[in-house]
Amino acid sequence: MSALTYYLGIDLGTSAVKCILVDNHGAVKAGRSVEYPLFQPQPGWAEQEPEDWWNGTAVCIRALLNESGVNGNQIAGIGLSGQMHGSVFLDRRLRPIRPALLWCDQRTEAECRWIEQTIGRDELSRLTGNRALTGFTAPKAVWLRNHEPEHYKRTAHLMLPKDYVRLKLTGAFGMDLADASGTLLLNVAERRWSSELLQRLDLPEEWLPPLYESNEVAGYVQPDAAEATGLVPGIPVVAGGGDQACGAVGVGAVQSGIASVALGTSGVVFVHDDTYQADSECRLHTFCHGVPGKWHRMGVMLSAGGSFQWWKNHFACEELEQAKAEGRDVYEYLTALAETAPPGSEGLLFMPYLTGERTPYADAKARGGFIGLNLRHSKAHLTRTILEGITFGLRDSMELIKASGIEIRQLRVNGGGARSRFWRQMIADIFGLPVVTVNSTDGPAYGAALMAASGVLGRDIPSLCGEWIDIEDLIEPDASSSQRYDAYYKIYRSLYGTLKQTMHQLTNLAARP
């Protein structure tokens, strides 16, 4: 065991898989990522091929080992993180029956209504701590039954994306409780599958894998997987967690008073909870935490970094060319441009509902927009208001968390957007809270590696976080900017209710053949 000094963290994202090596002191030795395609066969649909995940992971691990000089026999344990909710349907020979339906897939609106009518929203909240949302797994299984009955009949196993990769690594079935919380099939309070709910939805419980806490060993690397990846057989693989639970562990949001704010394609505000307390209106998610025996509450906006990426892809041609010529990140140019406009963007607001919304509205037909445009507004104003609109959307979740009685004293920001000190200052000002970054910048992959170390070493996750994770930067809110943003936020909060009917009318009109 003395020679096995590294832990491999694997984060199966929506656009790429990221793998990192972390040593016994918590230092990141090296990292590598490999992209794979996302398919959108119809508007609002999002699918991926499970084999692309596995092939990308195998290539990524082998390249990481080669580039780092670390041998497979130096790996003491492996942890997995991954995009949540995606539905992987396997036949009895463990082959994917069809492409996986992803977290951002919106096709199941009718199935969500049916689930809530069949179970009752209050009863669904009692059983699962959540309401039926289009991104969740259970509505996707019902959709398969309704629309692809031939595929439904062939299904023998239902799992989540990262659990398919673990199956390929170990040959063993399993799912962690944090990720299982987002299936809408788990009794979150009691940390077990809800037999009652499965019966009432007429979904086979035998489809579902065994459940584990995130740091429990769920399998061991098999010879064929070792050959594909450059690892060695027998390495323990812990259950890991969904990307948000792993990301929170990766920044040390494992105790009361600390919130994690994830700035990825989606945006998440995540708080640790020692006890199970479901939001009575199900605006916040109540899930099991990656910390054994604990829970978390979480608000999710669907297009956080995704809104900024949309702006970059379609309206930043000059910045893209300049970044390419200078070998720099295009987002550095865009945030520098945004910084030239004043807080509030001179009376301009952005609604970041480009793919619908989840928290606090749970509305697949919500849509984005700029409100308050005038002839003075430039590209700088529009760029800044996009960042402000994303941050206002994240504050919606924080307001619900505070209203639930949880006191927050610090935000730990992670994800791609966290690299921008300008955006971190904006978050501090809009939330009115200190914003911290830590020495771990690899988010979910780092959390997965830490979970692996916890399981292999027999150490509890919070104490290991205390040893591995250090604060690197602290930003305090600016009182004058916070006061100005409070006034803008009040107007922002009114927009959805004012424009909801219009957004639905436009969405329905666009859907007509």
N, C-alpha and C positions, 0 to 999 in steps of 0.2 A: 504493500500500500504506500510505502514511503516514496516510491518513484512516481506515484500518480498524483501529480501536483496541480492539475488544471480541471476546471469545470466548464463544460460546453453548454452555452445558452443558445437555444434556437428560437427565433421569433418568426412565425409564419404570417407575414403581413398580407395585405390585399394586393399589393403590387410586386412584392419581392419577399424572399426569405433572407433573414439576417442571422449570421452565426458569429458568436464571439467566444473567446477563450479567456477565462478569469482564473487567476492563481489563488492560492490559499489565503492570501492577504487581501483579496478583493480587487487587485489591480488587473485591468484589462490588458492582456498580452497582445491580442490581435483581433481583427474583425473582418468579415467578408459578407457580401450580399449578392444574390442572384435574382434577377427579375423573371417574371412569367406573365403570360397574357391574361387579361380579363375580357370576357365576352358579354355583349349586350344584344342578344338576338331580337329583342323588342324594347321599345321605350320603357324605362322603369325596371327592366330585368337586369340581373347581374349574375354571371356564372363563371366558374373556373373548373378546369379538369384536375381532379385529385392527383393524377399521375404527374402533372406538371409540378405540383407541390413537392412530391417525393423526388422526382428527377432533379429539380432545382436544389433541394436540400442536400442530396447526395453530392452533386457537383460543388455546392458551397462548402460542405464539410471537407471534402478532399482538397479543394483549393486552399482553404484556411490552414489545414495541417501542413500542406506543402510550403505555403508562403511564410508561416510562422516558425517552421522548423520543429514543431511539436509532434511527437510520435503518438499514434493512437493509443499505445499502452501507457501514456502519461495522463490520460483522461480518467479522472476518478468518478465522474458522474455526469449525467446529461439531464437538462431540464428543458421543457418546451413551453413556449407561449404561442398564442395564435389569435387570429381574427375570430371573433365570437359568432355564435348563432348559425353559421353556415351548415347546411344539411348535406351530409355525405351518405348516399344510399348504396349499400353493398348487397350483392347476392350471396348465396351460400358458399360460393367459392372465393369470397372476399374481393370480388371485382366490382368497381363502380358501375352502377346501372345507367347512370346519366351524369352530366356535369353537375357539380354541387351548386346549390342555390345559396347566395352569399347574404351577409348581414345587411347589405344596402339594397337588396332586391325588394321591390315594392309590389309584387304581383298578388300578394295574398290578402288584400283588403277585404274581399268578400269572406274569406275563410276566418279572418279575425272577428268579423261581425258574427259569424255563425258560432264560433267558440264562445264569445261573450253572451250570446243569446242562449246557447245550450247550457252553459255552466252558470251564467249570471255573473255580472262583474264583481259584485261583493264576494261571492263564493270563490271566484277565481283568485281574487286578492287574498282571501283567507288561505287557500290551498297553496298558492305560489308566491304571494307577496308582490305580484305584478299583474298588469293587464295584458291582453293580447295585442301585440304590435307586429307590424308586417315584417320586421327584421328577424323576429324570433323563430325558433326551430319548429315548434309544434304546428303553427299555421302552414309551414312548408310541407310537412308530412300530410296534412289534410288536403292541401292543394294537389299533391301528387296523386292522392286517392281520387280526387274529383276530376282531374284533367289528364292524367296519364295512368289509368288503372292497370295497364299491362306492366308498367314499371313498378307500381305499388305491389302487385301480386308477386313479383320476383324479389322484393326487398326482404332481406333476412337480418340486416344490421343497419342501425342509424347512429352516426357519430358526427363529431365536430371536426373541423379541418386539422388542427394540430394532432388530434387523436388518431387520424388516419396516418399521419407521418410516424407517430409512435408505433402504431400497428406494423408499419413497414420496417421499422427499426427492430422491434422486439417480437413480433408475432403475437402480442398479447393485447386483449381488449381492455379498455379502461377510459374513464373520464374523471376529471377533477371536479370537486363540488362548486368551485367558483365559476367555471365555464358552464357546468350543467345548470346553474341557476338561470342562465339565459336561454334555456330551451323551452321554458314554460311547461316543463314536465316534472320539475323537481319541487318537493315540499321543502322550501328553503329554510323554514323554521326548524324542521326536524332533520335536515340534511340527508334526505333519502328520496328515491323516486316516489312520485305520488300515484300509487296504484289506483286510488279513487278517481283521479283525473284521467288517467289512461283508460280506465274502463268506460268512463262517461264519454270520452272522445272516440272510443273504439279503436285505440291504437295499441299494438301488441307490446307488452312490457318486455317480452323476450328480445325485442330489437335492441334494447338499451344495454350498454356495457356496465361492468362493475364501477362503483364510485370510490374515489380516493380523496384524501386531503392532498393539498398541492405538493407537500414535501415527502409524501409516501412513495416508495419504490413501486412502480407499476409494471416493470418488465426489465429484461436484460438484452443487450444487443446480440442479435443472432448472426451466425456465420455469413449468410448471404448478404445481410445489411452491412456487415463489417467489410466484406469484399467490395461493395459498391461505394463505401464512404471513406475507406482508409482507417476506420476505427478497428478495434479488436473485439472479438466476442466476449460477452460476459459483463460489459460495463453496465452498471445500474442506471436505469432511466426513471426519473421521478415523474409523477403525474403532471406537474406544472400547473398552468392556469391560462385563463383567457388573457388577452393582451392588457386589459385594464388592471386586473388584479396583479399581474406580473409587473406592469409598469409602476404601480403604487409601491409594491415591495422594492422595486429597483431604485426608488427615490426615498425610501424609508417612511412612507405614509402608512405606518403600522401601529399607530397609537392615536389616542384621542387628541383633537386640537390641530392636527396637521391634515391638510387637504392636498391632494394631487390634482393638478390641472394638466391634462394631456392635450397637446396641440399637434394632432396628426390630421389625416384626412377628415376624420370626425373629431369632435372635441368633447372632452369628458371632464367633469368635476367629480371627484371621488373622495369620500371620507370614511375613515375607519369607524366601526361601531362594535363595542364589546357585547352588545345584546341585539337580539332580533327585534326590529321595530319597522314595520312596513308603513309606507305612506298611505294614509286612508284613501286618497284620491289617485294613487298609483302614478303620480307625475314623476316621482323619482323611482329608480329601480332599487329594490332591496335584494342583494345577492350575498351568497357566502363569500368570505374573504379568502385570499390565498394564505392567510395566517390561520392555522388550524383552530377550529372552534370559535372563530370570530366572523363578523359580517361586515358588509359595507353598504352605504347608500351612494347612489351614483346618478347624475344627470348627464344626458347625452344629447349633443346637437350633431346633426348628420353631416353638415357641410361647414366645418371650421377651416382647417387648412385646405380643404377641398374648394372653398370659395376663393381663397387666395390663389390656389393653383389654376382655377378657371380664369381668373383675371390675368395671370401670367401667360397662360397658353394662348389667349385670344387678343390681348391688348398690350402686350409688352414686347413687341417685335424689336424695338430699338434696344431695350435692356437685354434681351436675349442675345442679340448680335454682339453687344459690347461685352457681356459676360463671357461669351464663347471666345472672343478675340483675346481677352485678358486672362482666361482660365479661372474665372471666379464664379461664385454662386449668384445667379440672377436675382435671388431674393434679397441679397445685400443691396443691390441697386434700387429695388422697389421699396424696401424699408427706408433707405436714405431719401428717396423721393417723397415718401409719405411724411417723413419728419419735417419737411419744409412747409407743410400745411399746419394750421393751428389746431389744438384740441377742439373737437366738435365739427371740424371740416367746414367751418363757416355756414352752419345751418343745414348740413347734408347728413342723411342717415341711410344706412344700407341694411336691408332685410336679408339675412343669410340663409334663406330657406330654398336653396337651389335643388335639393333632392327631397323636399318635404322636411318635416321636423319630427323630433321625438319628445324632447323635454323643452318646455313644459306642455306642449300642445298635442303631441301624438297625432299629427295630421299629415298624411301622405300627400295631400293636395296643396299644402302650403307652398308658396313660391316666393322667389326673391325679388328685390327691387331697390332702386334708388329713390329716395323721397327728399324733396327740397332742392332739386337741381336749379341752378340759375346760371347766367352767362359768366359770372365770376369764377365758376368752378373749373378747375383744371384737372389734368391727370393726377397731379399730386393730391388734390382733395379727394378724388375718387379712390385712389389707392389707400389713403389714410382711412376713409370712412369704411372701407371693406374690413380693415383690421379692427376698427372700433365696433362695427356691427357684429363681427365674430365674438368680440370680447363682451359686448352687451348680452349676446345670446348665452355665453357661458355664465355671466352673472345671474341670468334667470335661474339657473340651477343652484347657484350659491344662495340666492334669496330663499328658495325652498328649503335648502338645508338649514339655514339659520332659523327659519320659521318652525322647523321641526324640533328646535331646542338644542341643536348641536352647536357648540361654540368653537369657532375656528380662529386660531391665532397666527397661522402661517400657511402660505401657499407654496407648494413645491412644483415648479413648472418643468415639464419634460416634453419630448417630441421635437419634431423639426423646427417648429416655431419658437421653441425655447432658446434657440441660438441667437436670436435678435434681442439685444439689450433694450432697444427702443420699444419692442413689443412687450417685453417684461415690465418696463416702466409703465406702459399703458395699462397692463393688467393690474398692477399695484394701484394705480390711480382710480381705475374704474371699480375695482373691488374694495378699495380702501383698506387693503391688507398688505403686509410685507410679502415680497416674492423672493423665493430662494431657488438657487440652482445648486446641484450637488456634483461631486466628483464623478458620479456615474452619469454618462450621457447616452447610454445605450438602452435605457428604459426597459421595455419588456424583456429583451434578451438578457439584460443584466439581472433582472428579477428572476428569470428562469434559471440562470446559473446559480444564483444565491439559494434558490429553492433546492437545487440539486445538492449543493454543499450542505444545506441544512439536513437533508435526508440521509446523506452518506455519513456525515460526521456526527449525527445525532444531536445537533444544536438547534435551539428554537430560533425561528426566523427573526423576531425583534432583536434579540441579543446579537445575532450575526449582522443585522443591518447596522446596529450601533458600532460594530467594529469596522465594517467595510465602507460605510457611507459617511462622507464629510461634507459640510456646507462650504461651497466655494464662493458664492456671491449672494449678497443680500441687498434688495432694493426696497426702500421705504416709500409709501405713497406720498405724492406731493399734494398738500392740502388744497391749494388753489385749483389745481387741475381736477382733483376729486370732486370739488364743489361744482365746477362747470360740468363735469361728466354726469353728475347726479341729475342735473336739469335735463340733459339730453336723454338720459336713460328713462326718465319718466315718460317722455314723448315716445321713445322707442317701444316701451311696454304697451302703449296704446295702439300701435300700428296693426298688430295682428288682428285684434278684435274689430277694428275699423275696416280692414281690407279682406277679412276671411271670405266673405261671400264672393267678392270680386275674384280672389285667387281661385276659388273652386269653380266659378263660372268659366274662367279662362282655361283651367286645366281640363274641364269637361269638354270645352269647345275644341281644344287641341287634340283630344283623343278621338274625335269623330273621324270616320274614314273619308 
